[in-house]
Amino acid sequence: MELLPSERLAKAQEIASNPGEYQVCEGCESIVGLGTIVCPNCHSYRFDGDPTRVVDQALLLGSREKRSVTAEDLA
């Protein structure tokens, strides 16, 4: 399910307001939950949990249209 631009921004703001619950995938730069061990999008296992990085990435992703391919897109 693809989010509308306003929904993407709302999700980005939600993530940015609680960055300690998320991490950025070092493989594809997706934002995933803190407990994620393997990225569901690219299968990477390296993550950056720095809150500043999470906030910056959330605001970047929330301000543009979707560009990445997710597992849902391939199903």
C-alpha positions in Angstrom: 0.0 0.0 0.0 1.6 3.3 -1.1 1.2 6.3 1.1 0.0 9.6 -0.2 2.4 12.5 0.1 0.6 13.9 3.1 0.6 10.4 4.7 4.4 10.1 4.0 5.0 13.4 5.7 2.8 12.5 8.7 4.7 9.1 9.1 8.1 11.0 8.8 7.0 13.4 11.6 5.9 10.4 13.7 9.3 8.8 13.3 11.2 12.1 13.8 9.3 12.7 17.1 10.4 9.3 18.4 13.8 8.4 16.7 14.8 6.0 19.4 12.3 3.5 18.2 13.8 3.3 14.6 17.0 2.8 12.7 18.2 3.5 9.2 19.2 0.5 6.9 22.7 1.0 5.7 21.9 -1.0 2.5 18.9 0.9 1.1 18.4 3.8 3.6 14.9 2.6 4.5 13.7 3.3 8.1 12.8 0.2 10.1 11.9 -0.5 13.6 14.6 -0.7 16.2 14.1 -4.5 16.7 14.6 -5.3 13.0 17.5 -7.7 12.4 17.3 -8.1 8.6 15.9 -5.3 6.4 12.7 -6.5 4.8 13.5 -4.5 1.6 17.1 -5.3 0.8 18.0 -8.0 3.3 20.9 -6.0 4.7 21.8 -6.5 8.4 23.6 -3.3 9.0 21.8 -0.4 10.6 22.4 3.1 11.9 20.4 3.9 15.0 21.8 7.3 15.7 18.8 9.5 16.5 20.1 12.4 14.4 20.5 10.1 11.3 17.0 8.7 11.8 15.4 12.2 12.0 17.3 13.4 9.0 16.4 10.4 6.9 12.7 10.5 8.0 12.5 14.2 7.0 14.2 13.4 3.7 12.0 10.5 2.8 8.8 12.3 4.0 9.5 15.3 1.7 9.7 13.3 -1.6 7.8 10.7 -3.4 8.5 7.0 -2.9 11.5 5.8 -5.0 12.4 2.5 -3.4 11.0 -1.0 -4.2 9.7 -2.9 -1.2 8.8 -6.6 -0.7 5.1 -5.7 -1.1 5.9 -4.3 -4.6 7.3 -7.6 -5.7 4.5 -9.8 -4.4 
